[in-house]
Amino acid sequence: MRPIKTVIVVVVLLASIVLITAKQHVIKPAVGDIAPEISMQSPTGKTIKLSSLWGKVVLVDFWASWCRSCRIENNTIRQAYDIYKTQKFNIGNGFEVYSVSLDNNLAQWQKAIGNDRLSWSSHVCDFKKWDSPIVEKYNFRYLPHNVLIDQNGVIVAKGLYGSQLEETLKEHLAE
């Protein structure tokens, strides 16, 4: 009988360690967290803060002109923006995109915005590529990367690519 109790205690201890360790591996910022503030320059030199868009549903999109998969994803984001920019959601009023570029060349960045027909006004960049503090702040290591935030700046989803973005926006449409 004693060996069974010992085995049970060991199993419970191991399970506890696994659960504690798993909780420590949550990648921050996580769904449910407030999105960290971003304040960067637009192509015209105007400072645009992410928090200036609160009240709307916002896709914070990290991309670069030199990133092929980002350029492909821009088409999906543009289509979603065109459909949902004026819609009412149960998590915000309207849909906006806050594009954060990891470019280091103003002309290439501006050309990509035009060529990809990215019609929203919130395009920002600090021209530091992967050395930008925003990479560490949002804890990502690949492009494209995105987070969807609600009207209060709370992250409601991460990594919405292809049809996932439109599906998530549809789920949150106000009735």
Secondary structure, 3 states (H helix, E strand, C coil): CHHHHHHHHHHHHHHHHHHHHHHHCCCCCCCCCECCCCEEECCCCCEEEHHHHCCCEEEEEEECCCCHHHHHHHHHHHHHHHHHCCCEECCEECEEEEEEECCCCHHHHHHHHHHCCCCCCEEEECCCHHHCHHHHHHCCCCCCEEEEECCCCEEEEECCCCHHHHHHHHHCECC
